[in-house]
Amino acid sequence: MVKAQWDKTRLWFRQNATVRFPSQLLLSPHFQQFDYLDAAAWGWIAHQERITAQVWHTKQGVFRRKVLADVRDDPMRGQ
Protein backbone atom coordinates (compact mmCIF):
# COMPACT_ATOMS: atom_id res chain seq x y z
CA MET A 1 0.00 0.00 0.00
CA VAL A 2 2.67 2.50 1.03
CA LYS A 3 5.00 1.38 -1.79
CA ALA A 4 2.21 1.75 -4.37
CA GLN A 5 1.43 5.27 -3.11
CA TRP A 6 5.12 6.16 -3.20
CA ASP A 7 5.39 4.89 -6.78
CA LYS A 8 2.38 6.98 -7.83
CA THR A 9 3.83 10.05 -6.13
CA ARG A 10 7.24 9.54 -7.74
CA LEU A 11 5.60 9.11 -11.16
CA TRP A 12 3.60 12.31 -10.68
CA PHE A 13 6.72 14.28 -9.77
CA ARG A 14 8.63 12.78 -12.69
CA GLN A 15 5.87 13.77 -15.16
CA ASN A 16 5.57 17.30 -13.76
CA ALA A 17 9.33 17.86 -13.70
CA THR A 18 9.38 17.92 -17.51
CA VAL A 19 6.76 20.66 -17.85
CA ARG A 20 8.25 23.81 -19.42
CA PHE A 21 5.43 26.29 -18.81
CA PRO A 22 3.69 27.44 -15.62
CA SER A 23 0.40 25.83 -14.79
CA GLN A 24 -2.63 28.01 -15.36
CA LEU A 25 -5.26 28.51 -12.74
CA LEU A 26 -8.60 29.28 -14.37
CA LEU A 27 -10.85 31.19 -12.00
CA SER A 28 -13.39 32.51 -14.50
CA PRO A 29 -15.85 29.60 -13.96
CA HIS A 30 -15.79 30.31 -10.23
CA PHE A 31 -16.49 34.01 -10.76
CA GLN A 32 -19.34 33.15 -13.13
CA GLN A 33 -20.77 30.91 -10.41
CA PHE A 34 -20.73 33.91 -8.04
CA ASP A 35 -22.73 35.89 -10.61
CA TYR A 36 -25.29 33.11 -10.91
CA LEU A 37 -25.60 32.79 -7.15
CA ASP A 38 -26.02 36.56 -6.81
CA ALA A 39 -28.81 36.58 -9.38
CA ALA A 40 -30.47 33.64 -7.64
CA ALA A 41 -30.25 35.42 -4.28
CA TRP A 42 -31.89 38.56 -5.68
CA GLY A 43 -34.63 36.43 -7.20
CA TRP A 44 -35.20 34.65 -3.89
CA ILE A 45 -35.45 37.97 -2.02
CA ALA A 46 -37.98 39.30 -4.52
CA HIS A 47 -39.98 36.07 -4.27
CA GLN A 48 -40.04 36.24 -0.46
CA GLU A 49 -41.18 39.86 -0.56
CA ARG A 50 -44.05 38.93 -2.88
CA ILE A 51 -45.32 35.92 -0.93
CA THR A 52 -45.06 37.45 2.54
CA ALA A 53 -48.47 38.86 3.41
CA GLN A 54 -48.18 41.92 5.60
CA VAL A 55 -51.58 42.31 7.20
CA TRP A 56 -52.62 44.22 10.30
CA HIS A 57 -55.89 43.53 12.08
CA THR A 58 -57.08 46.50 14.12
CA LYS A 59 -60.36 47.69 15.57
CA GLN A 60 -60.81 49.89 12.51
CA GLY A 61 -60.37 47.01 10.08
CA VAL A 62 -57.81 44.98 8.17
CA PHE A 63 -54.90 46.78 6.55
CA ARG A 64 -52.53 45.37 3.95
CA ARG A 65 -49.25 46.84 2.85
CA LYS A 66 -49.34 47.89 -0.77
CA VAL A 67 -46.66 46.44 -3.00
CA LEU A 68 -44.73 49.38 -4.37
CA ALA A 69 -43.20 49.45 -7.83
CA ASP A 70 -39.59 48.30 -7.86
CA VAL A 71 -37.51 51.23 -9.06
CA ARG A 72 -34.09 49.77 -8.26
CA ASP A 73 -31.63 49.09 -11.04
CA ASP A 74 -31.11 45.50 -12.03
CA PRO A 75 -27.89 44.44 -10.22
CA MET A 76 -26.92 42.13 -13.10
CA ARG A 77 -27.17 44.84 -15.74
CA GLY A 78 -24.08 46.83 -16.63
CA GLN A 79 -23.92 50.54 -15.97
HELIX and SHEET records of a PDB file:
HELIX    1   1 VAL A    2  ALA A   17  1                                  16    
HELIX    2   2 SER A   28  ILE A   51  1                                  24    
SHEET    1   A 2 VAL A  55  THR A  58  0                                        
SHEET    2   A 2 GLY A  61  ARG A  64 -1                                        
END                                                                             
